[in-house]
Amino acid sequence: MTTLQDLRQLLDETPVEDLPPLTEALTCHLELSEQVGPPLSIADVAALLDVSTHTLRYYERVGLVRVGRDAAGYRSYDRVSLGRVIFITRLRLADLPIRDIQRYIALVDEGESSILSRPALRD
């Protein structure tokens, strides 16, 4: 199984030009489904993506990401929620405001019927 350090290296080494258009396909593109094993804790995700746990809780609170809970009630990031957080952090690195990300994520959550309605998020 790949370690968090290996996954962090994969994310750091993926050139921006090799990333897909800003879509939910980011999870598949980075092949996270094969590389991420058991669900990750909020501390693991924060360390992996170099964001604070406060930021991750904020993303969840404003509806940008849904995070499951384990039997003890702790946040448990699966491949889908991790891919979504990676997607959001890339958008934030591009200085996209949270309100624009919220609008985009709302359209993504509507499904394929909203593809034409999604704004073009480019440089």
N, C-alpha and C positions, 0 to 999 in steps of 0.2 A: 504494500500500500504506500502511496505517496505521502510524504510528511507535509506539514504546514510550510516548512522551509522550502521544500521542492515546489509546492504550489505557488508560493510567493515569488520564487525565482522565475517560474513560468510566466506569471503575470508581469513581472518587471522586464522580462526579455522579449515580450511580444511587442514588436514595433507598432506604433500607432497606425501606420499605413496598412498593416496586415489585419487590423481589426475590421470587422464587418461594418456596414452602415449602422447607425445608432438604433439598434433594434434589440428585441429580446433574444435574438439569435446569438448574442454574445456568449451565453452559457454553452451552447453547442459548439461554437467556434473554438473556444478554449478547451473543449473536451472535458469539461468539469465532471460530466457524468461518469467518466472513467477514472478520474483522478481524485475525486473527493470521496472519501469513505463514509464513515459514520457522521451523523450530524455534528456540527461544530458549535461550541459555546460562543457567547457574545465576546468573551475575552479572546478566544481563538480568532474570530473574524476581525476583531479590532487590531490584533497584532498582525494578522495576515495582510490586511489592507491599509495599515498605518492610519487608522482613524480612531477616534475615541469611542468608548462605549456609550458616552452621552450622545454622540452623533448618531450612532446606530439606533439608540432608543428614540431619538428625535425622528429619524426616517420612518420608524414604525408608527410613532404617534401621529405623524401628519399623513399617514396612509400611503407612503411610497413603497413599503415592503410589508409583507405578512410573514410573521415568524412564528413557527410552531413552539410548543412548550413540551418539555419532557415530563416524566412522571412526577418530578419534584416541583414542577412549575417554572423551571428555568428556561430561558430562551434557547431554542435549538434550531440552528440554521441548516437547512437541507440544501441540496444542489440548486433548487429553484430560487430560494431566498438569497443564497450566496451570489448567484448569477445576477439577481436583481440589484444587490448592493454594489457589485462590481460595476454594473451598468450606471448606477446613480453616481458612484464616485468618479467615473470617467466624465460624466456630464458636468459634475461640479468642478473638476479640473479644467474644464473648458469654460468656466465661469458662467454656466447657465444658472439663472436664478431658480430657487426652489419652486416658486409658483409656476414657472414654465415646465419644470420637470413634473410637477403634480398634474398639470394639464395633459402632458404627454402620456404619463403612466395611466391616467384615467382612460385615455383612448386605447392604450394597449390592453388594459383590462377588459374593455368592451369586446375585444376579439378582432378577427379578421375583417369584419364589416366596417371597422373604423380606419383601415389602412390609408385610404385616400384622404381622410380627414386629418390625419396626423401632420403636424407641422414639420417642415424640413428643418432639422437641427444640424446646422453646418457652421463652419468657422465664420 
